[in-house]
Amino acid sequence: MIRIGFTVIMLTGLKRAYEDDGVVVIPSVFTEEECDRIKEEAYNVTDIQIKQSGYKHVPSERAYNRKSLIFFPALANEYLNSIRTDERMQDVVRWFLGGDVRQINNQIYFRESGDLDTFAWHRDTIFRESHVFSSTVETDYLQTIIAIDDITEDNSPVEFITGSHFWHSFNNPKNLRVFERGMYEGTKYTAKKGDMMIWSVKIVHGSEANASNSSRMTYMNGFCRTRSASSYPDYLVDGEVIPNIDPERIP
């Protein structure tokens, strides 16, 4: 089992940057070989497999005639599940959220070369259902992605407005899948294959179309302290990982 060479000083610095900016990149968490395997498995997972694993909702989305993302693929794929529960992922989640945590999302974003899919400026609070989450979700939620490909300035990096997690409010977009820059300018966060990126549920972010010749796949896993979510599957209970996602707990 591979472990990150985290030190308390390193983790403290990452947490401070996350708290100040609302987003931080953790370098070299997973290997290039692991990322290649994640990509292979992501393309092999089918909608039917996800549905047969107990997922009750639409298992994928398409944009501009391409599959753009899949939901809870770890239900149907042993390798993707092993990455989700890997000790390195656990280390990050425990450091930021503690030992009692629920898993809120588990997704693959494909973002292939020439992909026209975009995301408007938004906060991830728009996805957090008010009947499930308490107001403390704003401090108790952690969004993570693994960069399966290099994320560059040219292949649709996520653009974050650092510090916007301190803003009192931000209006929801009229159309989440249409990016309009308007008056805002953020920082395009790049990452190397195998890096992790984590961000606050309140930071304003968006992304433009991938007009490059390279793909920009990410493996997304979102987590919330158990105290702030009345439903969703357990990820950590008393510090111990739950090895499989319970689809019955996905509202």
N, C-alpha and C positions, 0 to 999 in steps of 0.2 A: 504494500500500500504506500503510495507516494504522499508525503506530507509537505506542506509549505514550511519553509524555514522562517516562520514568523518569530519575531522577538517582541517583547512587551513594548519596547521603544518604537518599533515599526508599526505595530497595531495602534498604539496611542497616536502616532502621527497621522495614520490613515483616518482614524476616527475624528481627529481634530479637523482635518481637511474636509471630511464629509460634513461635519457639523457647520463649518464656516461657509463652504461653497454649495453644499447640497448634492455633490457628486464627486466621486473619486475613482481613479483607475488603480487596480491592484495588479502589479506586473507578474507575469510568468507563473500563474497558478496551475494551469494545465499545460500538457505538452502538445507539440504539433501533431504527434502521432495520435493522441487522444482526440484532438480536434478533427483530424481526418476521419477517424472512426465515427465520431458524432455526426459528421456530415453524411457519411455513408448510411448510417442507421436512420437518420432523419428522412432521407429520400426513400428509404424502404418501408417506412411506416405508412399504412393505409388508413383511410377514414373508417373502413369496415373493421379493421383491427381495433381501433380506438373505441368504436361503438360496442364491439363485442366484449371489450374489457370493462364495460359498465358505464361509460361516459354517456350522459343523458342529453347532451346538447349537440349543436352542430360542431363537428370535430375539426373543421378547417374553414378558411376563408380564401376567396380568390379576389384578385384585383388586376384589372387590365388583362383578363383572360389567362392569368397565371395563378397557381397556388401561392398565396403570400404568407400564410402562417398556419400552423397546426396547434391544436389545444390538447394539453395533457397527453403527449405522446409517451411519457414514461409509464402510463398505464399499460401500454401494449408492447413496450420494448425494454428488454432487460438491461441492455447497455446504457440507454438513456436514463433509466432508473438508477443504475449504479453510479452515474455521474452526479445525479441529483442528491444522492445520499453519501457521496464520497466524503472522507474525513476532511478534505480541504474545504469543501462547501460547508460542512458542519462547523469547522473552526471559524469561518467568517461569520456565519449566522449567530453562533454563540457569543462571539465577541461584541457584536452590535446589538443583539436582541435578548440574550440570555438563554435559559434552558427550557422554556415553555413557549413553543412557537408553532403556528399553523402554516401550512403551505397554501398560498392563495392562487398563484398561477404557475403554469408549467407549459412553456410554448417554444416553438421553433419559428423564428422569422427568417425567411429565405433571402429576400432582397438580392435577387440575381442581377447579373450584368444587364443593363438596359431596362431594369425594372422601373416602371413609371409610378409605383406606389409612393405616396407621401403621407406625412402626418402633420396636422395643424399644430400650432402652439397650444399646449394643454398641460394640465396637471393630472397625474394619475389618480387623484381623488375622484375623478369622474367615473372611474371603474369600480370604486369601492361602495357597495350598496349600503344605504343608510340604515336599512333594517337589520343588517348583519354587523356593521362596524360601529363602534362608539367613536366619540370625538377624539379620543386619544390615538386613533389610527394615524394621526398626523405626525406623531413622534414614534409610533410603535411599528411602522411599516418599513420594510427594506426591499427595494427592487434590485435584482441582480441580473447581469447577463455575462455569459462567457463569449468572448470573441472567437468564433470558429474560423473566420478569415481575418486577415489584417483589415482594420477599419482605418481608412485613409481620408484625406480631405476631399477626395473625388468620388468615393463610392457610397455616398449617402450616410455620412456619420450623423449620429444624433447631436443636435445643437442645443446646448443647455444655456439658459440665462442664469449664470451663477449668482447666488444670493437671493433669487426670486422665491425661495422657500420661506423667506421672511416676510414677503408681501402679505398684506392683510387679506387681499382677495384677488381673484383672476377669473374673468368670464370664460365660460366654456365655449369652445368653437361651435359655429353653426354646422360645420361638416368636418368631422375628425380626420377624414382622409383627403383633405385638400389643404396643402400648405400655402399660406399667404403671409409673406414676411411682415407687411405692415410697418409699424414703428419700431419693431423689436430687432435686436441684434444680439446673438449669443456667441458662445464659444463652441466650435465644432470639436468634439472630443474624439481623438484618435486612439487606437489601441493596437497592440500586436496580437497575432494569433495566440490564444491561450491565456491572455489577460482576462481579468474580470473587471467589470465596471458596476458600481453600485450607486444608486441615487435615491433621493428623498421622494416620497409620494407627493410633496408639495412643490417641487422644483418645476418651473415652466420649461418645456422642451418641445422640439419638433424635428422633422427631417424632410429634406427635399428628395426628389427622384434620384435613383442611381443611374446616372448617365454614363458611367465609366465602363470599362471592359472587364471589371473584376466583380465577383460576388461579395456580399457582405452578410453572411449568415451569422445569427446569434442564437444562443440557447438561453432562454429567459426563465428564471425562477424567482417568484415573489413570496415574501414571508411577512408574517405579522405576529406580534406577541399575542399569545392566547387570550389574555385579558381583554383585548380590544376587538376580538372577532368571535361572535357567538356560534359560527359554523365554520366550515372548511376543514379539510383533513389535518390531523396532527402531523407535525414534522419532528419536533423535539418534545419529549415529555420528561420532566426532571433531568434534562440534559442528555437523554438517550434518544437516538434517532429511531423513528418508526420506519421500518424497511420498505413498506409499500403504501402507495396512496389509496385511501378508501374512497372509491367513486361515489358512494352513498352520501358522503359528507360534502360533496361539491354542490352548492345550491344553484 
